[in-house]
């Protein structure tokens, strides 16, 4: 029997709500998974993409990941992974660096056998490039086989990848498909094959209300379930609490009613999300956020979802202005280069560095185009489904790279390079 931890969407380096503590939380969650792997003496940790939030992770995040991978290596537990859309670069991948250090294995078309299970990988591939994939995997002689990939696969939410077609065209029969990209965990069967998402290890959005965790997967005739070759079980991990406060105001009710609603919850060290509905008086979100902070909240975010008409019949929204900006950007249907510029302009760079960074990114894209690269101009279906969410940090499925504290824009991974016959092989997708 082969027992592995299936994890993914760790998004290490994500400074959610501009909070350094939230940034640390994402690395802490990954370290908890590693600690569980060592304590349970699993045969491998399999990561299904988006290890990092950004394709340019900062040094503290890189050092944190290296430390965790060394802990696995010291315990004799291999780390197998694929590249997700968030961390994908136009050159070598960070995963390649970890592999060169002997701390990770990047999965691909060749089998990596752990116990009696062969693992294969398929990095995230933009929708526009998938028709060129030939799904040619090298044969294996293990008892079971699993494909690890990153994308929005059917029959799960926001799907844009036909799982049944992938399985039918693959040259290897897979017993399980282990996925990342959709932050909601789930298990389904497609063509008699188990297909599962492990979910994210931290809440990257206020829409992700369920507990975070990973999958514990067993392969072989002695699988824990006792009735098949694959057994998939969900495990949760402890993460920073999110407190959801949803006061519905009656006529003439206002800030005092909202404060009372906050008092009903334990806000200590929590991310407090307040969503105001109903009637009543206008409220100042900043006043509520300050009140929550006084009660110990790490972060507080308030959205007044009501619209109040003034005497001049002008409709005024008291929503978070950042939400309005994100919503408008999502409606514009900007190209990927334009979204990249928006990433820089609305990011955290000092004003004196913005011009140079914009120039660098534009030159990078032009060089990529000259080399025959291809950029998708729209995000995968569903990737920005929640672009106007209250906290709007990351949607529940996935998005692309974004300035910290803003809604990701669905930037795709690097397009694979065409083969001589115009068809992509799985090796090319690396």
N, C-alpha and C positions, 0 to 999 in steps of 0.2 A: 504494500500500500504506500502511496505517496501523499503526504499531507503538506499543503502549502497555504500561505496567507496570500490572498488576492486583494490588493489594495490599489489605490490610484487617486488622481485628482487631489493631491496633497497641497498644491499651489503654494509651496514654500516661498516666502518673500513677499506675500501679499499684505500690504499695509492697509488693511481694511479700515475705513473711516479715518484715515490718516493717523491711525493709532499705532505707535511702536509696540505696545503690548499685544495688540491683535496680530501684528506681524510675527511676534514671538510665538503666539498661540499656534500658528500653522506649523512651525517647526516642532513645537512641543507635541502636537498630535502625531506627526510622523515618528518622533522618537518613542511615543507610546506603542505604536505598532511594532517598531523594532524590538522594544523591550518584551512585548508579548511573544514575538517570534522566538526570541532567545529563551524565554521562560518555558515555552511550550515545546521547544526543540523541534520546530517544523523543518521540513526538508528544503524549503525555499521560500523566499518572499518574491512574489510576482507583482510588478507595478505596471498598471495599464495606462500610463501616460499622464502628462501634466504634473510631473514631479515638482517643477518650479512654476510660479505664476508668470514669470517673464523670461524672455529669451536672453536677457542680460542680468542675471541674478547678481546681487551684491556679494561682496566677499564674506560677510558674516553668514549669509545663507549657504554659500558654497562650503564654508568650513563646517557649518552645522551638519550638512548632508554627509560630508566626508567622514565626520566623526561617527555618525550613525552607521554608515556603510562599513566602517572599520569594526564597529561593534559586531555587526553581522559576520564579517569575515573572520574575526577572532573566534566566533562561535561555530565556524564551519558551515554557515548558512548562505547559499548563493543568492544574489540579488539579480533577478531577471526582469527586464523592462523593455518597453517600447517608448517612442517619442510622441508626445501629444502636441496639439496645435499651439498651446500657450508657449511652450519652451522651444519650439522648433526654430532653428537658425538656418541661414542660407548657406552655411558652410558645415564644418564639423559640429556634431551635437555634444552637449555636456555629457550625455551618456557615453559617448565615445571616449571622453577623457577619463571617466570613472572606469571604463573597461580597460583602458591602457594602464591604469594603476592596479589592475587586478581586483577591483572592488565591485564590479558589475559585469553583466553580460547583456549585450543588446540583442534582443531576439529578432530573427528574420526568417528567411526561407529555409535555412538549415536547421535540423532538429537539435535542441539542447535537451539531453535526457537527464532527468532527475528521478532517482528510484527506477520505477518502471513506466514513467510518463515522459513523452516527448513534447516539448514546448516549442511553439513557433510564434513569430511576431509579425505584425503588420502595423507600421506607424500610421499616424493620421495622414490621410490623403484627401485633398480638396475634392469636392464633388465633380468639378470639371475634368479631373484627371483619372477618375475611377474606371471609365470605360476602357482605358488602356491597360489596366491591370490584367495579368494572365493567371494569377493565383496558382503559380507553379511552385509547389513545396517539395523539397527533397524527401525521399521515402525514409521510413524509420522501421526499427524492429522492436519497439517498446510495446507494452501491453495496451497503453492508452495514449491519447494525444489531445493537446489543447492548443487553441489559437488565442493569442493575446492581441488585442487591438484597441484603438482609440477612435471613437466616432459615434454617431447617433444611429444605432442599428434598430431595425424592426424586430419585434413588435412594440418597442418602447416609445415613450413620448418624444415628439419632435423628430422622428426618424427620417433620415434621408439616405439610408444605406440598406439595400435589400439583403438581409441575412440569408434567406433561402438561396438566392443566387450565388452568394459567396460560398456557401457550403456545397452547392451543386458543381461549381466550377473549380473548386479546390482539388488538387491532385492527392490530397491526404484526407482520410475520413477522420473528422474530429469528434471526440466525445464531449467536448465542452468548448465554449467560446467565452473567454474572460475579458470583460470590456471596461473601459473608462470613457469619460466624457460627460455622461449623464450623472448628475450629482445625486440622483435618487436611486437607492439600491433596488434591485428586482431580479427575479428569476423567471424564465420562461423556457419553453421547449420549441425548437424550430427543426422540422424534419428529423425528429427523434434525437436532436442534439440539445444539450443543456446550454442556455445562453443567459449570462448573468452580468449585471452591473454591481460593483462593490459599493458605489456611492462615494462621496467625498469624506475626508477625515475631519474637516472643520466646516462650520457654516460660512459659506462664501456669500450668502444672501439671506435676507430675512424670510424668504420664501422656503428656506430649508429648515423647517421646524422640527422634523424628526431627529432622533438621536443620530449621531455620526458613528461610523465604524468601518468594518471591513468584512470580507468573506473568509471563512475557513473552509477550504475545499479538500476533499479526500478523493483519490483516484485508486481504482483497483477492486478486485472481487471482495476484498475485506473492508470496503468503505464502511464508514460508521453506520450508514443507513441500513446496510445489510440486504438491500434489494436492488443493487445495481453497481455500476463501476464508478459512478460519480455521486458524491454527497456534498451539498452546499449548505453551509450554515452561517447565519449572520451573527457577528459579534459587535457589540457597541464599545466605545471608548469614552472616557470622561473628557469633556471639553468645557470651555467657558460657557456658562449659562446665558441664554437669550431669554429675556422677559418680554412678553408681548402684552401690551396694555391697550385695550380697544374701547374707550369710553364712547357711549352714544349719548349725546347731549340732548336734553329736552329744551323746550322754550325757556329763555332767560337764563339757562345754565351756561357757565363759561369756565374760566381758568380754575376756579375753586373745585369744580366737579372733576376736572382732569387731574388736579393734584390729589384729590381723594382717591381716584382710581390708581394712581401711581403708588400711593401709600399702602394699598392692598397687596402689594407684591414686595418680595425681597429683592432689592436692587443692588445689593452689595456685590461689587466686582463683576456685575453683569452688563451685557449689552441690552439696553432698554429701548424697545421699539414701541412708540406710541402712535396710534392711528385714530384720529378723531372723526367721528361721523355724527349724523343726526342734525339737530337744529341748533338753537342757542346762539350765544354771542361769539364774536371773533376772539381768537386767542393768539398770543405771541408764542410761536414755537420755542424761541430762545428762552423764554421764562420757564417753560416746562422742562426743557433740557437742563437748565441751571438747577431746578428743583430736584430732578432725578440725580444729578451729580452730587448735590448736597446729601442725598440719601445713600451715597456710596457707589453709584453706577460708574463703570469704567467709561462707557460711551452711552449717550442718549441721542436718539433721533426721533423727531416728531413730524408727522404729516397731518395736516388738517385737510381732510378729503371733502370738506363741504365747500360750496360756493355761496357767497353772501352778496346779495344785491344792495347797492347803495341807493340813495334817493334819486340819483341820476340814471338809475337802471343800468349802470355799468357793472358787468359781472366781474367780480374780483375773486381770485383764488388765493388762499392763504397757504398754499403748498410750499414745500421746500424748493427754493429757487434752483438748487442743483438738479432736482428731479426734472424741472421744466426744461433745463438746458439739455439734459440727457434725452428727454422725450423728443425734443425738437431735432437733435442730431440724428436720432434713430429714424425720424420721419424723412430726413433729407435724402436717404439712399446714396450716401457718398461713396466714392470709390475707395479702395484700400489705401492708395497713396494719400488721399485727402484725409482719411481717418487716421493715418499715421501722423500727419501734420497736426491734426486736432489733439492727438495723444500728447504731442510735445507742448503745444501752446497752452493746453489746460492742465498740464502736469505740474510737477513740483520743482522744475529747474528754475534757477535764478534767471531773471529777465535777460541778463547779460549773456547767458548761454543758449537761449532759445534759438536765436538766428543761426548759430553755428550747428546746433543739433538738427534743425530742420534741413539745413543744407546737406549735412552728412547723410541723413536718411534718404533724401531725394537722390543724391548721388549713388547711394547703395542700391536703390531700386532701379535706377537707370543702368547701372552696371549689371544687375541681375537680368534685366531685359536683354541687354546686349549679349549676354551669355546664353540666351535661349530660355531663360526662366519664364514662368507664367504666374501671374497673380490673379486670384479670383477677385471679382469686384463686389461680391455680396457674400454674406456669412451663410453657413449651412442653415437649412431650414430649422427654425426653432432655437438657433443659437442665441438670438437676441429676443426671445419670446417675452422675457420679463424686463425689457430695457427701461421701462418707466416705473419699476418697482420703487417702493418707499425708500429702502436703503440703496437699492440699485447698484450694488457693488459687483455682483456677478450673478448671471441668471442661473436658474436651477439646473440647466443642462450643461452649458459651457459657453464661453465666448472666446474672443481673442484677446490679445494683449491690450491693456489700456493703461492710461496714467493712473497712478495709485489714487484710490478714493473716487474714481469715476467709473462709469459703466463700461465694461469691455465691449468692443465693437465687432467682435466676431472675426478677427483677423485669422485667415487660414494658415496652415503650415506651408512650408516651402513646397512648391510644385516639384514632383519627381522629374528626372531627366528622361527624355524619350530614348528608347532603344533604336537600333538601326531599322527595325521593321515598323516603327511607330507605335509599338506596344510596350507597356511598362512591365518589367518583371519585378518580382518581389524584392530582389536585390537592389533594383534601381530605386525603390521607394525609400531605401536607407540613405 
